[in-house]
């Protein structure tokens, strides 16, 4: 037996089968950095139509997590795919750098500002800490293969950006959307600052729920309102009963509220302490009776809530009278239908008290400690006062029930601590003044929302949003750089001029310029009448105005509005909303043309991922163990519009899909060994019919993939690429051409035709996968044969491949023909598998078999057109076509109408070169181990292929 290996065109490539991504990807990162790839991309695409995705800044604190990775990878896929589609798509990453978490962290490091350290030093340490966090997160983002201007990102703490944030504030004020007001806002007693709605999240909390009685000052007044005579009036103290889950607010209780249209009953109740008469909403009387464990009760009278207006009651433990008010906020969802009302601690309470002229009393300081003017509780903290209040109620005989309940409660999204409502003087962006809310709702309708439900979500949130409290009582933040009148608190009449003067100083020295500014330098003699505002801006304002401070300012971006904002679904109440409101207030139109929303990451059971639960997976762990491309592929393969499930098992399955794509690319590259496109590529018209078909298929698929990318349908991109590699290529075309590639003469038309097709496929495929499998695509790019003009340094300097050609209408065996053959081959493959399982076929694979296809006339005519090349398509050593009428019992029906298949083992010997079993093997003198075809390919003119 001779060794014919040297006569074969065996595949060869340096592109390895094993990706070894954790080791190889860092080398590619270093290469990209060394050649200045991002800058070269910008130079290459300069002058083309721009696509601007404006980055929503992550907070500069802590390591990046899986949610960060999903967000940045989705952005990167979009930016890279837009480049492939021919756009100039720069990406400037950003960071949110001011705010409470950084301030708290620095406090633990060096102490509180103004106490243990000077304010200026404290702000310098905050800036230093934020920069260190940016550096750490930047490194991790770069490791994920995210392209962007990492050397010049935008930071909200950059002096220029701080100055432009101040300018944005001034413009909003100038346009009449700003006002200073006194009303309750969410307040962090841990942070000592007001919070906006977007900074609030809800967690489960255990609270004290109490029913409390408020005695009526004049019992006769109540009886008169209920129309009761002495004989029917019952006996015992008359009280209005309230229910609350915030006993700490009872010291601030200044009124009671009832619903105008609700029915209220006067109940005669028997308690363990004796007889009393209670006024409660009729719908809630029974639930109260159960909580209070009443011995007995009966209704004495019934009136509408409106008739209780003005009734005077007594505070349960203070020498204070409280009146009954009528409020729209009173419901029958829970409680008693009588609401204790503390204007310092609730928006609705505040509103109804304003209506009736009941003023606030400012009961506690910034840290949640009761002030000296609050008897019994002065010096006590809001978090610790519940038990003393409850004990006092019990002592006074006013506690009717007490239980612990678990409920959803507002928490600070940064410190994770419970919030209170607290009435304080704050700066607000008005949603109704100058019709800001109406204009925002109108603008939403002209934005493309992906997925479409995002529009309903943000419309609901903007429609319900109250005035936006933008002031904070912090040290590390952009100042509200206003001068206000010392007595009236009115803005200085020359505020626009003053804002610009301050901004110019901040450009040079940062926010310290404001704190160190002597008002007289800008105000002159007016300085005696005006003072500087000492509040800082909500960090959501910082990031919200980056459409003005960054998007419109950076020359490489330089446009307004952005083409896209892309963030997690929580940002409908966060950045999407703060950006929209400020944009309408400044520019009168939305800051974005499109908004894409992605879901949160969960484990495969749908549970939230966390380290404490043991189901958390960090992106750093994935890149270190499997490589960033596996993580990127998972992002593209997962429906981002819903929760995105992740687990180790899901990653293993993703890695399997990756290997299919990688091995397909490797096969193609290996079979392009020695192929030089300029010298060896055949024109499309000279290629074999099968090769023309696969190039046409590639062209059609490229159009579908381009459309999917353009519409952000990344799951479709993944599925189409994966299926193409597994089905049309791996399951059909590549299997068929192996024989032609390996056994025909090196320079033959048959081989060069297949190589030409493989080259076109590779040029297209590498571009399709580049936005997702960025590292792998660059590896492939380096191994592709050079064109006549050489090859650019990176696949990312290219657009989608333009060398694909459709099959012309006049081709003998066109697209529909090969689509039909694909169905036939699938049917024969199924028959071969059944034959192997039943032992009919030998272990030598499909080439150890022969196939007879019993066909209807129509199917038979089509298959017969391939002649002897049908066996190369079916990858059997023999294939013959017979009429359907001649089928025997061994022929099996198939899914193709009019086709039955019989598989039988061959009786012929195996050719040692091509492995086909042919009758002449063993009879050719001097080449007893070969078939005639192989002899011709070695010594003769070579075989001729017409179709496959």
Secondary structure, DSSP 8 states (H G I E B T S, - for coil): ----GGGS-----SS-SS--HHHHHHHHHHHHHHTTHHHHHHHHHTTS-B--EE---EESSS---HHHHHHHHHHHHHHHHHHHTT-B-----EEE--SHHHHHHHHHHH--BTTTB-HHHHHHHHHHHHHHHHHHHHHHHHHTT--S-GGG-EETTSHHHHHHHHHHHHHHHHTT-EEEEEEEEEEETTTTEEE-GGGEEEEEEEEEEEEEEEEBS-HHHHHHHHT--GGGS--SEEEEEEEES-GGGGGG--EEEE-TTSEEEEEEEEETTEEEEEEEEGGGHHHHHHHTT-SEEEEEEEEEGGGGTT-EEE-SSSS-EEEEEE-TT--SSSS-S-EEE-TTS-HHHHHHHHHHT------B-TTSBB-TTSTTTTT-BGGG-HHHHHHHHHHHT-EEEEEEEEEEEEEETTT--B-EEEEEEEEEE-SSGGGHHHHHHHHHTTSEEESTHHHHHHHHHHHH---EE-EE--SSS-B---EEETTT--B-TTHHHHHHHHHHHHHHHTTHHHHT--THHHHGGGGGTEEE---EE-HHHHHHTHIIIIITTSTTT--SSEEEEEEEGGGGTTHHHHHHHHHHHHHSS-SEEEEEEE--EE-TTS-B--TTTT----HHHHHHHT-HHHHHHHHHHS-TTS-EE--HHHHHHHHHHHHHHHHHHHHHHHTTTT--HHHH---GGGS-HHHHHHHHHHHHHHHHHHHHHHTT-HHHHHHHHHHIIIIIIIIIIHHHHHHHHHHS-TT-HHHHHHHHHHHHHHHHHHHHHHTTSHHHHHHHHHHS--BTTB--S-GGG--S--------TT-SS-HHHHHHHHHHHHHHHHHHHHHHHHT-S-TT-GGGEEEEEEE-HHHHHHHHTTGGGHHHHHTSSEEEEEEGGG--TT-EE-SSTTEEEEEEE--SEE-TTT--EETTTT-STT-TTS-HHHHHHHHSS----S--
